[in-house]
Amino acid sequence: MRRAALLLLAAPLLLAAFDPATETEHKVREGETLSGIAERAGVPASVIAAANGIPEPYLVQTGETLVIPRQRTHTVKEGETAFGIALEYGVPLENIAVANGLDADHTVKAGQKLIIPAMLQPKLAARRSIPSIPAFRWPHDGKVLLGFGPKHDGIDIKVRIGDMVRASASGTVVFADIEKTRFGRQVLIDHGNGWFTSYGHLSRITVEKGDVVKAGERIGLAGDAGKATKPELHFEIRHDGEDVDPATKLPPRGK
């Protein structure tokens, strides 16, 4: 009973520690992208990238810990100087002076609220090279009914209604809703570095926008929604807004 009570008391602190809106460090989970982390943290992706020495196209590694730089404030106490405050926060005096429009003597007054700018210190350690192309896998084991072509922006895979449809690679769900013009229930996943996959004609969607999914994880159930004339999965791979033939990115398999 006592242990349970302590856990209940500690729960708010634990939740706060893992709150994306307040965390100052973030351990990257499989499928996360820098843009998704930045959106949840409320900090621009470019700022996080600069603080962690991440070059464009801003690829992150599963398991690495990112610094989330946040702007802080400090209310000047009687007797404090700008120099002493700079030392306390480990921020160059000039940075504080510029952020707060201090005069050449860096004069501050008791009660004055100062902005303590975030320090953007790129990590010196070399970052592992990250594959620029995700390791795509088949979202379903059915045979291909119709391949990629000039008038067909993906592939159609034979399914049975209710079959599990899997994420082709790890990523963040950016759309999980009804697509009214063609696909009915559709899921769109962002895999980072401009790569996306799309899954259409689902009978049911089992993820939500913002969910981080791993490769092979269920994202929906197959069906014949939208303008499908039979049960099928319409699967697309896109890169930088351009359609890519899935056959060139998926691993070979027996017919």
C-alpha positions in Angstrom: 0.0 0.0 0.0 2.8 2.4 0.9 4.6 1.7 -2.3 1.5 2.3 -4.3 0.9 5.6 -2.5 4.4 6.7 -3.3 4.0 5.8 -7.0 0.8 7.9 -7.1 2.6 10.8 -5.5 5.5 10.5 -7.9 3.2 10.2 -11.0 2.9 13.9 -11.7 6.7 14.3 -11.5 7.2 11.4 -13.9 4.7 12.7 -16.4 6.4 16.1 -16.3 9.8 14.5 -16.9 8.5 12.9 -20.1 6.3 15.8 -21.2 7.4 16.7 -24.8 6.4 20.3 -24.2 8.8 20.8 -21.3 11.6 18.2 -21.7 15.1 19.5 -22.3 16.5 16.2 -23.5 14.8 13.6 -25.7 15.8 10.0 -26.5 14.9 9.2 -30.1 12.5 6.2 -30.4 12.3 4.0 -33.5 10.3 5.7 -36.2 10.6 9.2 -34.9 11.8 12.1 -37.1 13.3 15.4 -36.2 10.3 17.3 -37.6 7.9 15.2 -35.4 10.0 15.7 -32.3 10.2 19.4 -32.9 6.5 19.7 -33.4 5.7 17.9 -30.1 8.4 19.9 -28.3 7.3 23.3 -29.7 10.8 24.1 -30.7 11.8 24.7 -34.4 13.6 21.7 -36.0 16.4 23.9 -37.2 17.1 25.1 -33.6 17.2 21.5 -32.3 19.4 20.5 -35.3 21.8 23.4 -34.5 22.0 22.5 -30.8 22.9 18.9 -31.7 25.2 19.4 -34.7 22.7 17.7 -37.1 23.3 18.6 -40.7 20.6 18.7 -43.3 18.5 16.8 -44.1 18.2 16.5 -40.3 18.3 12.7 -39.9 18.3 11.3 -36.3 19.3 8.0 -34.9 17.2 5.6 -32.8 18.5 5.7 -29.3 20.5 9.0 -29.5 19.7 11.7 -26.9 18.9 15.1 -28.3 19.3 18.4 -26.4 16.0 20.4 -26.7 17.1 24.0 -26.2 14.5 26.1 -24.4 14.5 29.8 -23.7 14.6 30.6 -20.0 14.0 33.7 -17.9 15.7 35.1 -14.8 14.4 37.8 -12.5 17.3 40.0 -11.3 17.8 40.0 -7.5 19.3 42.8 -5.4 23.0 42.8 -5.8 23.2 40.6 -8.9 25.1 41.6 -12.0 24.7 40.6 -15.6 28.2 39.0 -15.5 27.3 36.9 -12.4 24.0 35.8 -14.0 25.8 34.8 -17.2 28.2 32.7 -15.1 25.3 31.1 -13.3 23.6 29.9 -16.5 26.8 29.2 -18.4 25.8 31.6 -21.2 28.1 34.2 -22.7 27.5 37.7 -21.3 27.2 39.1 -24.8 24.4 36.7 -25.7 22.4 37.9 -22.7 23.2 41.5 -23.5 22.0 41.2 -27.1 18.8 39.2 -26.1 17.8 41.9 -23.6 19.1 45.1 -25.2 21.5 45.9 -22.3 23.7 48.9 -22.6 27.5 48.8 -23.1 28.0 48.5 -19.3 25.6 45.6 -19.1 23.6 47.4 -16.4 20.7 45.4 -14.8 18.3 46.4 -12.0 16.6 44.4 -9.3 13.3 43.0 -10.4 14.2 43.2 -14.1 13.3 40.0 -16.0 16.0 38.8 -18.4 15.8 36.4 -21.2 18.4 33.7 -21.0 19.0 32.6 -24.6 19.3 28.9 -25.4 22.9 27.8 -26.0 23.4 26.2 -29.4 26.5 24.2 -29.1 26.9 21.6 -31.8 28.1 18.2 -30.6 31.7 17.6 -31.5 31.4 13.8 -31.6 31.1 12.4 -35.1 27.6 11.2 -35.9 27.1 7.8 -37.4 26.1 7.8 -41.0 22.4 7.2 -41.4 20.9 5.6 -44.5 19.1 8.2 -46.5 16.6 5.6 -47.8 14.4 3.7 -45.4 14.6 -0.1 -45.4 11.1 -0.6 -46.9 9.3 -4.0 -46.5 6.1 -5.4 -47.9 3.0 -4.1 -46.2 1.1 -7.3 -47.1 2.0 -10.7 -48.4 -0.6 -10.8 -51.2 0.4 -10.9 -54.9 0.6 -7.7 -56.9 -2.6 -7.2 -59.0 -1.4 -4.0 -60.8 2.1 -2.5 -60.9 3.4 1.0 -61.0 3.1 2.9 -64.3 2.4 6.2 -66.1 -1.2 6.2 -65.0 -0.8 4.3 -61.8 1.1 5.9 -58.9 1.6 2.8 -56.8 0.9 -0.9 -56.7 -2.3 -2.8 -55.9 -1.9 -5.8 -53.7 -4.5 -8.6 -53.4 -5.9 -8.9 -49.9 -8.8 -10.4 -48.0 -11.0 -8.0 -46.0 -9.7 -7.8 -42.5 -6.1 -8.8 -43.3 -3.5 -6.9 -41.3 -1.7 -4.1 -43.2 1.8 -3.3 -41.9 3.9 -0.2 -41.9 6.5 -0.6 -44.6 9.1 1.2 -42.6 9.3 3.0 -39.2 8.0 6.6 -39.1 5.3 9.0 -37.9 1.7 8.9 -39.0 0.8 12.2 -40.6 -2.7 11.3 -42.0 -5.1 8.6 -40.8 -8.6 9.5 -42.1 -11.1 9.3 -45.0 -9.6 10.3 -48.4 -12.8 11.1 -50.3 -11.7 11.2 -53.9 -10.2 7.7 -54.4 -8.9 5.7 -51.5 -11.5 5.8 -48.7 -9.7 5.0 -45.5 -6.1 5.9 -45.9 -2.9 6.1 -43.8 0.1 8.2 -44.7 3.5 7.8 -42.9 6.4 10.1 -42.9 9.7 8.2 -42.8 12.0 11.3 -42.7 14.3 12.7 -45.3 11.4 13.3 -47.7 10.2 9.7 -47.8 6.5 8.8 -47.3 4.3 5.7 -47.8 0.6 5.6 -48.4 -1.9 2.8 -47.7 -5.4 3.0 -49.3 -8.7 1.2 -49.4 -8.5 0.1 -45.7 -11.6 -1.3 -44.0 -10.3 0.0 -40.7 -7.6 2.4 -39.5 -5.8 1.3 -36.3 -3.5 4.3 -35.8 -3.9 8.0 -35.3 -2.2 11.1 -36.7 1.0 11.7 -34.7 1.5 8.0 -33.8 5.1 6.7 -34.1 5.1 3.3 -35.7 7.8 0.7 -36.2 8.4 -1.2 -39.4 6.0 -4.2 -39.6 3.6 -2.7 -37.0 -0.1 -2.9 -37.9 -1.5 0.4 -39.1 -4.9 -0.9 -40.4 -7.0 -3.7 -41.8 -7.4 -4.4 -45.5 -10.6 -3.7 -47.3 -12.3 -2.3 -50.4 -13.1 1.3 -49.3 -13.2 4.2 -51.6 -13.3 3.4 -55.3 -11.9 -0.1 -55.1 -13.8 -2.7 -57.1 -12.5 -5.6 -55.0 -10.5 -6.1 -51.8 -7.1 -4.6 -52.4 -4.4 -2.5 -50.8 -3.2 0.4 -52.8 0.4 1.1 -51.7 2.6 4.1 -52.7 6.1 5.3 -51.9 6.9 8.9 -52.4 10.1 10.9 -52.2 10.2 14.7 -52.1 6.6 14.8 -53.5 7.4 12.5 -56.4 5.9 9.0 -56.9 8.5 6.1 -56.7 8.0 2.7 -58.1 7.7 0.5 -55.0 9.2 -2.5 -56.9 12.5 -0.6 -56.9 12.6 -0.2 -53.1 10.9 -3.3 -51.8 12.9 -6.5 -51.2 12.4 -9.3 -53.8 10.1 -12.1 -52.9 8.8 -15.3 -54.5 5.8 -15.0 -56.9 
